């Protein structure tokens, strides 16, 4: 096999992989999961603020 053919094949393979990852990340079924993960910093801690002081 020619090295140009191998390089082109690898480029096409990685491009298709990139498109698949972008499609998966922006798929509408994942929206709820990502919104919940984005709101984690805003949730209140159940342990309370007094337990952190020494």
C-alpha positions in Angstrom: 0.0 0.0 0.0 1.1 3.5 -0.7 1.7 5.8 2.2 -0.5 8.4 0.6 -3.4 6.0 0.6 -2.9 5.1 4.2 -2.7 8.7 5.2 -5.9 9.5 3.3 -7.7 6.6 4.9 -6.6 7.6 8.4 -7.8 11.2 7.7 -11.2 10.0 6.5 -11.5 7.7 9.5 -10.7 10.4 12.0 -13.0 12.8 10.3 -15.9 10.3 10.5 -15.0 9.7 14.2 -15.1 13.5 14.8 -18.5 13.8 13.1 -19.8 10.9 15.2 -18.6 12.4 18.5 -20.1 15.8 17.6 -23.4 14.2 16.7 -23.4 12.2 20.0 -22.6 15.3 22.1 -25.4 17.4 20.6 -28.0 14.7 20.3 -31.3 15.8 21.9 -31.4 12.7 24.1 -28.3 13.8 26.0 -29.6 17.3 26.8 -31.2 16.4 30.1 -28.0 14.7 31.3 -25.8 17.7 30.3 -28.2 20.2 31.9 -28.1 18.2 35.2 -24.3 18.1 35.1 -24.1 21.8 34.4 -26.3 22.6 37.5 -24.2 20.6 39.9 -22.2 23.6 41.2 -25.4 25.4 42.0 -26.9 22.6 44.2 -26.7 23.0 47.9 -24.5 20.8 49.9 -26.2 18.5 52.4 -23.3 18.3 54.8 -23.7 21.9 55.9 -21.2 24.8 56.1 -20.3 24.3 59.8 -18.6 21.0 59.2 -15.9 22.7 57.1 -14.6 25.0 59.8 -11.9 23.8 62.1 
